[in-house]
């Protein structure tokens, strides 16, 4: 202590003996250091909500009261109003998190976005792309999606029924068949794993079942079987060697009211994604997805065009036929009492090049914004607004083009490359149900609390209806879409 005082006295004497100019320069040079020390001391005393590297079963001595409160249900905690310092995880401003690092703070802190309540996951339509997992935490899940098409066709944003479709022509040729009904059903197993607290990997394995039933349109009237082979065509006009009827339109080879069906079922394009937690502060979170899809889905699904060709309806194929880049940005937020949640996601798929059939789908984008309310930790409702854009096809399938050139009619709108792509916007209503906690915690308590075996199970469901849709050319419109998922968070 004596030496310290002597050193301080000697330093003051040294400073006093210098000129006023020297003392001013010395004060200015030391001022930033003094301010920094003052800020660090103030911040250390005003941010009681965070402690670095807290183990899951460890209770810091200085925060035992807070740690006990975290054992209560999240929605029943009497959480204080946050101070400015508590709104930040690292430093004075939100800090970008490195994907290879783990969280420096307890993920059960009331200041961190919670992954233990029903509103933790986004609406079902996001297909699991909006949430992450803790380090080494696995998840298995299964998604079911059903999209019902129709009942109307659309020319741009104008709806029309089958009678209207019968008046449509492409290249001066009428349409021979129109959809009576069509649906697209997807079954998708999913695997996810938290590599670190800031990085999650996921793999999705879609299985498609696409079905449509078509009916013949009148055109110039019905052509009975064998007409071309028994000279009956002499009583009719001829178009490209094909008999014509009313108004010079080609005759319909399908009997009135007859139907033709097509089904395409199989594996779609598998995709892999990495989700990076970029920011996590004051119950707000920003995530980025980066990934790619593998062209495992078939692009060889065909049906007859009634003119001697087996054509390839573009919307009935199971994949893109080429790899595609996938990227997404997701923002998530929760209120301080954990009852309200909200989020926004933009999700893009960018195909790379043309496939073996000579065409390429355009880029696609899906935007989704939602707000949710948790009645308890186990159940929440969400309301969404959605918007989707699909770029049209570049190039064309050569068999489809051959049919369009040589047949006296357009077999169906689905084979016209320029009649692909469009946009729609809609609203969705969903429910999330979850047993609080994780399965690993439930297993630890199962001997004394059998109901804890349900921990980690997560169900989501959502139904979406379009409010607006506009399609390039003439296309069968969207009716409604339903999505249901089951997840098991260990």
C-alpha positions in Angstrom: 0.0 0.0 0.0 2.9 2.4 0.9 4.5 1.8 -2.5 1.2 2.4 -4.3 0.7 5.7 -2.6 4.3 6.8 -3.3 3.9 5.9 -7.0 0.7 7.9 -7.2 2.4 10.9 -5.4 5.4 10.7 -7.8 3.1 10.6 -10.8 1.1 13.7 -9.6 4.4 15.6 -9.0 5.6 14.6 -12.5 2.3 15.8 -14.1 2.3 19.1 -12.1 5.8 19.9 -13.2 4.9 19.6 -16.9 3.5 22.5 -18.9 -0.2 23.2 -19.3 -0.1 22.1 -22.9 1.4 18.7 -21.9 -1.3 18.3 -19.1 -4.1 19.0 -21.7 -2.7 16.5 -24.2 -2.4 13.8 -21.5 -6.0 14.4 -20.3 -7.4 14.1 -23.8 -5.4 10.9 -24.5 -6.7 9.2 -21.3 -10.3 10.3 -21.7 -11.5 7.4 -24.0 -9.9 4.8 -21.6 -11.6 6.4 -18.6 -15.0 6.4 -20.4 -14.7 2.8 -21.4 -13.9 1.7 -17.9 -16.9 3.6 -16.6 -19.2 2.0 -19.1 -18.0 -1.5 -18.4 -18.5 -1.0 -14.7 -22.0 0.4 -15.2 -23.0 -2.4 -17.6 -21.6 -5.2 -15.3 -23.8 -3.9 -12.5 -27.0 -3.4 -14.6 -27.4 -6.7 -16.6 -28.4 -9.3 -14.0 -30.2 -11.4 -16.6 -27.1 -12.9 -18.3 -24.3 -15.1 -17.1 -21.8 -16.7 -19.5 -21.7 -20.4 -20.0 -24.4 -21.5 -17.6 -24.8 -25.3 -17.6 -28.3 -26.7 -17.8 -28.3 -28.0 -14.3 -26.2 -25.2 -12.7 -27.6 -22.3 -10.6 -25.3 -19.3 -10.4 -25.2 -18.2 -6.7 -25.9 -14.5 -7.5 -29.0 -15.4 -9.6 -30.6 -18.2 -7.6 -33.9 -16.3 -7.4 -34.0 -15.9 -11.1 -33.0 -19.5 -11.8 -35.9 -20.7 -9.6 -38.3 -18.5 -11.5 -37.3 -20.1 -14.7 -38.5 -23.4 -13.4 -42.0 -22.1 -13.4 -44.1 -22.2 -16.6 -42.9 -19.5 -18.9 -46.3 -18.0 -19.3 -46.9 -17.8 -15.5 -43.6 -15.9 -14.7 -44.0 -12.4 -13.3 -41.2 -11.0 -15.5 -40.0 -7.4 -14.8 -39.8 -4.8 -17.4 -36.5 -5.0 -19.2 -33.9 -2.3 -18.9 -32.0 -1.0 -21.9 -29.0 -3.1 -21.1 -31.0 -6.3 -20.7 -32.3 -6.0 -24.3 -28.8 -6.9 -25.6 -27.1 -10.3 -25.4 -23.5 -9.2 -26.3 -22.3 -5.7 -25.7 -24.2 -2.5 -26.3 -25.8 -3.5 -29.6 -27.0 -6.7 -31.2 -23.9 -8.8 -32.2 -23.7 -11.1 -35.2 -23.4 -14.7 -33.8 -20.8 -17.0 -35.3 -22.4 -20.3 -36.5 -19.6 -22.4 -35.1 -20.1 -21.0 -31.6 -22.6 -21.9 -28.9 -24.6 -19.4 -26.9 -22.7 -17.6 -24.2 -26.0 -17.2 -22.3 -28.6 -19.5 -20.9 -31.1 -20.3 -23.6 -33.8 -20.5 -20.8 -33.2 -16.8 -19.9 -36.4 -14.7 -20.0 -34.5 -12.3 -22.2 -34.0 -15.0 -24.9 -36.6 -16.1 -27.5 -38.1 -19.2 -26.1 -38.1 -22.6 -27.9 -40.2 -24.3 -25.2 -43.7 -23.1 -25.9 -46.4 -23.8 -28.5 -45.6 -20.6 -30.5 -41.9 -21.6 -30.8 -42.5 -23.1 -34.2 -43.8 -21.1 -37.2 -47.1 -21.9 -38.9 -47.3 -25.3 -40.5 -47.0 -24.0 -44.1 -43.3 -23.1 -43.5 -42.6 -26.8 -43.4 -40.2 -26.6 -40.5 -37.8 -24.1 -42.1 -38.5 -21.4 -39.5 -37.1 -22.9 -36.3 -33.8 -24.1 -35.0 -32.5 -26.6 -32.4 -30.0 -26.4 -29.6 -26.5 -28.0 -29.7 -26.7 -31.8 -30.4 -30.5 -31.7 -30.2 -32.1 -33.9 -32.8 -35.6 -33.7 -34.3 -37.6 -36.1 -36.4 -40.8 -34.9 -38.1 -43.4 -35.7 -40.7 -45.3 -33.2 -42.8 -48.5 -33.7 -44.9 -49.6 -31.1 -47.4 -52.7 -31.1 -49.5 -53.4 -28.5 -52.2 -56.8 -28.7 -53.9 -56.9 -27.0 -57.3 -59.9 -25.4 -59.1 -62.8 -25.2 -59.6 -62.0 -22.3 -62.0 -59.5 -21.7 -64.7 -57.8 -18.3 -64.8 -56.7 -16.2 -67.7 -54.5 -13.7 -65.9 -56.7 -12.8 -62.8 -60.0 -13.5 -64.6 -61.8 -16.6 -63.5 -63.6 -18.8 -66.1 -65.4 -22.2 -66.0 -65.0 -25.0 -68.5 -67.4 -23.3 -70.9 -65.1 -20.3 -70.9 -62.1 -22.6 -71.5 -63.9 -24.1 -74.5 -63.7 -20.7 -76.1 -60.0 -20.3 -75.6 -57.6 -20.9 -78.4 -53.8 -21.1 -78.6 -52.2 -20.5 -82.0 -55.6 -20.6 -83.5 -56.4 -24.1 -82.1 -59.0 -24.9 -79.5 -58.4 -26.7 -76.2 -59.5 -30.4 -76.2 -59.6 -31.2 -72.5 -60.0 -29.3 -69.2 -59.7 -30.2 -65.6 -62.7 -31.5 -63.6 -60.6 -31.8 -60.5 -56.9 -31.9 -59.5 -55.0 -32.1 -56.3 -51.3 -32.2 -55.2 -50.5 -34.1 -52.0 -47.1 -34.2 -50.3 -45.8 -36.6 -47.6 -42.5 -35.4 -46.2 -40.3 -36.9 -43.6 -37.7 -34.5 -42.1 -34.6 -34.7 -40.0 -33.0 -31.9 -38.1 -30.0 -31.6 -35.8 -28.5 -28.8 -33.9 -24.8 -28.7 -34.6 -24.2 -25.8 -32.3 -26.7 -23.4 -30.6 -26.3 -21.1 -33.6 -26.3 -23.7 -36.5 -28.9 -26.4 -37.4 -28.9 -28.8 -40.3 -32.0 -30.2 -41.9 -32.9 -32.7 -44.6 -36.3 -33.0 -46.3 -37.5 -36.0 -48.3 -40.8 -35.0 -50.2 -43.0 -37.7 -51.7 -45.6 -36.5 -54.2 -49.0 -37.8 -55.2 -50.4 -35.6 -58.0 -53.7 -36.5 -59.6 -56.0 -34.9 -62.2 -59.2 -35.8 -63.9 -59.9 -34.2 -67.3 -63.1 -34.0 -69.4 -63.3 -33.5 -73.2 -64.5 -30.1 -74.4 -67.1 -29.9 -77.3 -64.8 -28.3 -79.9 -66.5 -29.0 -83.3 -68.6 -31.9 -82.1 -68.1 -35.6 -81.4 -66.1 -37.8 -83.8 -67.4 -41.5 -83.5 -64.8 -44.2 -83.4 -63.6 -45.4 -86.8 -64.8 -42.2 -88.6 -61.3 -41.5 -90.1 -61.2 -45.1 -91.4 -64.6 -45.5 -93.1 -64.7 -42.5 -95.3 -67.0 -40.6 -93.0 -64.7 -37.7 -93.0 -65.8 -36.9 -96.6 -69.0 -35.3 -95.1 -66.9 -32.9 -93.1 -64.3 -30.3 -93.7 -60.7 -31.2 -93.1 -58.1 -29.5 -91.0 -54.5 -30.8 -91.3 -56.0 -34.1 -92.5 -58.3 -34.2 -89.4 -62.1 -34.0 -89.7 -63.8 -30.7 -88.6 -67.3 -29.9 -87.5 -69.1 -26.9 -86.2 -67.5 -23.6 -86.9 -64.7 -25.4 -88.6 -63.3 -26.7 -85.3 -61.8 -30.2 -85.1 -64.0 -33.0 -83.9 -63.6 -34.2 -80.3 -62.4 -37.9 -80.2 -63.7 -38.3 -76.7 -67.4 -39.1 -76.2 -69.4 -36.3 -74.6 -68.8 -36.2 -70.8 -66.1 -38.9 -70.9 -63.1 -38.4 -68.6 -59.4 -39.1 -68.7 -57.2 -39.3 -65.5 -53.5 -39.1 -64.8 -51.6 -39.8 -61.6 -47.9 -39.1 -60.8 -46.5 -40.5 -57.6 -43.0 -40.8 -56.3 -40.0 -39.1 -54.6 -39.6 -35.4 -55.3 -36.4 -33.3 -55.1 -34.6 -33.9 -51.8 -33.2 -30.8 -50.2 -30.6 -30.0 -47.5 -30.4 -26.8 -45.6 -28.3 -25.1 -42.9 -30.0 -22.6 -40.6 -27.8 -20.0 -39.1 -28.9 -17.9 -36.1 -27.6 -14.5 -36.9 -29.0 -12.5 -34.0 -30.7 -13.4 -30.8 -31.6 -10.5 -28.5 -34.5 -9.4 -26.3 -36.8 -12.2 -27.5 -36.0 -11.2 -31.1 -34.2 -13.6 -33.5 -32.9 -13.4 -37.0 -32.1 -16.6 -38.9 -30.8 -17.3 -42.4 -31.2 -20.5 -44.4 -28.8 -21.7 -47.1 -29.2 -24.9 -49.0 -29.8 -26.8 -52.2 -32.1 -29.4 -53.7 -31.0 -32.6 -55.5 -32.9 -33.5 -58.8 -34.3 -36.8 -57.5 -37.9 -36.1 -58.7 -39.1 -37.5 -62.0 -39.7 -35.3 -65.1 -40.9 -38.2 -67.3 -44.6 -38.3 -66.3 -46.8 -38.6 -69.4 -50.4 -39.0 -70.7 -51.8 -39.3 -74.2 -52.9 -36.2 -76.2 -55.5 -38.1 -78.4 -53.3 -37.3 -81.4 -50.7 -40.0 -81.2 -48.3 -38.4 -78.7 -47.6 -39.0 -75.0 -47.2 -35.5 -73.7 -45.6 -34.2 -70.4 -47.9 -31.9 -68.5 -45.5 -29.5 -66.7 -47.4 -29.2 -63.5 -47.6 -33.0 -63.1 -43.9 -33.6 -62.9 -42.4 -34.5 -59.6 -39.2 -32.4 -59.7 -37.3 -29.6 -61.4 -34.9 -31.9 -63.2 -31.9 -29.7 -62.1 -30.3 -28.7 -58.8 -31.6 -25.6 -57.2 -30.2 -23.1 -54.7 -32.4 -22.4 -51.6 -32.2 -19.4 -49.4 -34.4 -17.9 -46.7 -34.5 -15.1 -44.1 -36.7 -15.5 -41.0 -37.4 -12.9 -38.3 -39.0 -14.2 -35.0 -40.3 -12.2 -32.0 -42.0 -12.8 -28.7 -43.7 -10.5 -26.2 -42.2 -10.3 -22.7 -45.1 -12.3 -21.2 -44.6 -15.0 -23.9 -48.3 -14.9 -24.9 -47.8 -13.1 -28.3 -45.4 -14.2 -31.0 -44.8 -12.9 -34.6 -42.6 -13.6 -37.5 -41.8 -13.0 -41.2 -40.1 -15.3 -43.7 -39.0 -14.9 -47.3 -38.1 -18.2 -49.0 -36.6 -18.5 -52.5 -35.8 -21.4 -54.8 -33.4 -20.7 -57.7 -33.1 -23.6 -60.3 -29.7 -23.9 -62.1 -29.9 -24.4 -65.8 -32.2 -26.4 -68.1 -33.1 -30.0 -67.5 -32.7 -33.0 -69.8 -36.2 -32.2 -71.4 -34.9 -28.9 -72.6 -36.6 -26.5 -70.2 -36.1 -24.7 -66.9 -38.6 -23.4 -64.3 -38.2 -19.8 -63.3 -37.3 -18.7 -59.7 -39.9 -19.1 -57.0 -40.5 -17.0 -53.9 -42.8 -17.5 -50.9 -43.4 -14.8 -48.4 -45.1 -15.5 -45.1 -45.9 -13.1 -42.2 -47.8 -14.2 -39.1 -48.9 -13.4 -35.5 -49.7 -16.0 -32.9 -51.2 -16.0 -29.4 -50.4 -18.7 -26.8 -53.3 -19.5 -24.5 -51.0 -21.8 -22.5 -47.5 -23.2 -23.1 -49.2 -26.2 -24.9 -51.5 -24.5 -27.4 -51.4 -21.4 -29.7 -53.3 -20.0 -32.6 -51.7 -18.2 -35.5 -53.0 -16.0 -38.3 -50.9 -15.6 -41.5 -50.7 -13.6 -44.7 -49.0 -15.3 -47.6 -47.8 -14.4 -51.0 -46.3 -16.6 -53.7 -44.6 -16.0 -57.0 -43.5 -18.7 -59.5 -41.5 -17.8 -62.6 -42.6 -19.3 -65.9 -40.8 -22.0 -67.9 -37.9 -21.1 -70.2 -37.6 -23.4 -73.2 -40.1 -26.3 -73.7 -40.4 -30.1 -73.7 -39.9 -31.1 -77.4 -42.8 -33.7 -77.3 -45.2 -31.0 -76.0 -44.0 -28.7 -78.8 -44.5 -31.4 -81.4 -48.1 -32.0 -80.2 -48.8 -28.3 -80.3 -47.5 -28.0 -83.9 -49.0 -31.1 -85.4 -52.3 -31.8 -83.6 -55.4 -29.9 -84.7 -56.1 -28.9 -81.1 -54.3 -28.2 -77.9 -54.6 -31.4 -75.8 -54.7 -29.5 -72.5 -53.5 -26.2 -71.1 -50.8 -28.0 -69.0 -48.5 -28.6 -72.0 -48.1 -25.0 -73.1 -44.8 -23.7 -71.7 -45.9 -20.0 -71.9 -48.9 -20.9 -69.8 -46.9 -21.5 -66.7 -46.0 -19.4 -63.7 -47.9 -16.7 -61.9 -48.7 -15.4 -58.4 -51.2 -15.7 -55.6 -51.8 -14.2 -52.2 -53.9 -15.6 -49.4 -54.6 -15.9 -45.7 -54.1 -18.8 -43.3 -55.4 -19.9 -39.9 -53.4 -22.4 -37.9 -52.9 -24.1 -34.5 -49.8 -25.3 -32.8 -49.9 -27.8 -29.9 -46.9 -28.8 -27.9 -46.1 -30.6 -24.7 -43.8 -28.2 -22.9 -40.1 -29.0 -22.6 -38.1 -31.5 -24.5 -38.2 -35.3 -24.8 -34.8 -35.6 -23.0 -36.3 -33.9 -20.0 -39.3 -36.1 -20.0 -37.3 -39.3 -20.1 -35.5 -38.1 -16.9 -38.8 -37.9 -15.1 -40.7 -40.7 -16.7 -40.3 -43.0 -13.6 -42.0 -40.5 -11.4 -44.2 -38.8 -13.9 -45.4 -41.0 -16.7 -47.2 -38.2 -18.5 -43.8 -36.6 -19.1 -43.3 -39.2 -21.9 -45.3 -36.8 -24.1 -42.8 -34.0 -23.7 -41.2 -33.0 -26.9 -44.2 -33.9 -29.1 -45.3 -31.1 -31.3 -48.3 -30.9 -33.7 -49.0 -28.0 -36.1 -51.9 -27.6 -38.6 -52.9 -24.7 -40.9 -55.4 -24.1 -43.7 -54.8 -21.5 -46.4 -57.2 -19.9 -48.9 -56.2 -17.6 -51.7 -57.7 -14.1 -51.8 -56.0 -13.2 -55.1 -54.4 -15.2 -57.9 -53.1 -14.3 -61.4 -51.6 -16.8 -63.8 -49.7 -16.5 -67.1 -51.8 -17.6 -70.0 -54.7 -19.9 -69.0 -54.2 -22.2 -66.0 -56.2 -24.1 -63.4 -56.5 -22.0 -60.3 -55.8 -22.8 -56.6 -58.7 -23.7 -54.4 -57.3 -24.2 -50.9 -54.3 -25.8 -49.1 -54.0 -27.7 -45.8 -50.8 -28.6 -43.9 -50.4 -30.8 -40.8 -47.1 -31.8 -39.1 -45.9 -33.9 -36.3 -42.5 -33.3 -34.7 -40.5 -34.9 -31.9 -38.0 -32.5 -30.3 -35.5 -34.5 -28.2 
